Amino acid sequence: VSGFALSQAFRTITAIMATGLRAEFGLSAEALGVFAGAFAFAFGTMQLFMGVGIDLYGVRRTLLVAFPLTIAGALLSALAPSYGG
């Protein structure tokens, strides 16, 4: 359940924090759109890999590999000093 909640939060966080992101990083509307779009494309791409992983290795093994990577990515994103980061 917590994984699902985090997934939903990651999908909507850009819209919720748009004003803060624009102010903090000095983003234009275009840059904010690229940021949100890049996440959507990455999310869709990873669904393909997760599906293959679940089919080949099962849900438990796939999630045990994916969750630490998800946590590392979230921390990296939260600590990013700039838009490029």
Backbone torsions as a table, in degrees:
resi	resn	phi	psi	omega
1	VAL	NA	-40.4	-179.8
2	SER	-66.8	-35.1	176.4
3	GLY	-63.5	-40.8	177.6
4	PHE	-65.3	-42.4	179.3
5	ALA	-62.7	-42.4	177.7
6	LEU	-64.8	-38.8	177.9
7	SER	-60.1	-45.3	178.4
8	GLN	-64.5	-40.5	179.6
9	ALA	-64.2	-43.3	-180.0
10	PHE	-62.5	-34.0	-179.9
11	ARG	-71.3	-30.9	-174.1
12	THR	-104.6	-7.3	-173.0
13	ILE	-63.3	-32.8	-179.8
14	THR	-63.7	-42.3	179.1
15	ALA	-67.3	-38.5	-178.5
16	ILE	-69.3	-39.9	-175.5
17	MET	-100.4	13.6	-174.5
18	ALA	-54.8	-46.7	-178.6
19	THR	-63.2	-44.7	179.1
20	GLY	-65.5	-40.7	178.2
21	LEU	-64.0	-41.7	179.5
22	ARG	-63.7	-40.5	-179.0
23	ALA	-72.2	-44.9	-175.3
24	GLU	-67.9	-42.5	-176.1
25	PHE	-104.9	-0.7	-179.5
26	GLY	64.0	43.8	-175.2
27	LEU	-85.1	144.5	170.4
28	SER	-84.0	170.2	177.3
29	ALA	-61.6	-37.0	179.0
30	GLU	-64.3	-45.6	-179.9
31	ALA	-63.6	-38.8	177.8
32	LEU	-65.5	-38.4	176.5
33	GLY	-65.5	-39.8	177.3
34	VAL	-64.3	-40.9	178.1
35	PHE	-59.7	-49.7	-179.4
36	ALA	-67.2	-41.3	-180.0
37	GLY	-67.0	-38.7	178.8
38	ALA	-62.6	-39.7	177.5
39	PHE	-63.9	-43.6	-179.2
40	ALA	-61.6	-43.5	178.1
41	PHE	-66.1	-41.7	178.4
42	ALA	-64.2	-40.7	179.3
43	PHE	-62.2	-45.3	179.0
44	GLY	-64.1	-40.6	178.8
45	THR	-64.1	-42.9	-179.2
46	MET	-67.7	-25.4	176.1
47	GLN	-62.6	-36.1	176.6
48	LEU	-62.8	-47.5	-179.5
49	PHE	-66.8	-38.6	177.9
50	MET	-64.8	-40.9	178.5
51	GLY	-61.8	-44.4	177.6
52	VAL	-64.5	-43.5	178.9
53	GLY	-61.2	-42.3	179.0
54	ILE	-65.3	-41.1	178.7
55	ASP	-64.3	-42.0	-176.0
56	LEU	-82.2	-39.7	-171.0
57	TYR	-115.9	-9.8	-178.2
58	GLY	93.7	163.3	-176.5
59	VAL	-65.8	-47.0	-174.6
60	ARG	-59.8	-51.4	-178.3
61	ARG	-64.6	-41.2	-179.1
62	THR	-63.3	-44.7	-180.0
63	LEU	-69.2	-34.5	177.6
64	LEU	-65.4	-26.8	175.3
65	VAL	-84.2	-40.1	-173.3
66	ALA	-75.7	-37.7	-174.8
67	PHE	-62.2	-44.6	176.5
68	PRO	-61.0	-36.3	177.3
69	LEU	-67.0	-36.9	177.6
70	THR	-64.5	-43.5	179.0
71	ILE	-63.9	-43.6	178.9
72	ALA	-62.7	-41.7	178.3
73	GLY	-65.3	-39.5	178.1
74	ALA	-65.6	-41.6	177.7
75	LEU	-65.8	-42.2	178.4
76	LEU	-60.9	-42.7	178.9
77	SER	-66.3	-41.9	-178.8
78	ALA	-67.0	-30.9	-177.5
79	LEU	-96.5	5.9	-178.4
80	ALA	-62.4	128.2	-178.8
81	PRO	-81.7	-14.2	-177.0
82	SER	-150.7	173.5	178.7
83	TYR	-60.8	-42.0	178.9
84	GLY	-61.5	-34.7	177.9
85	GLY	-70.0	NA	NA
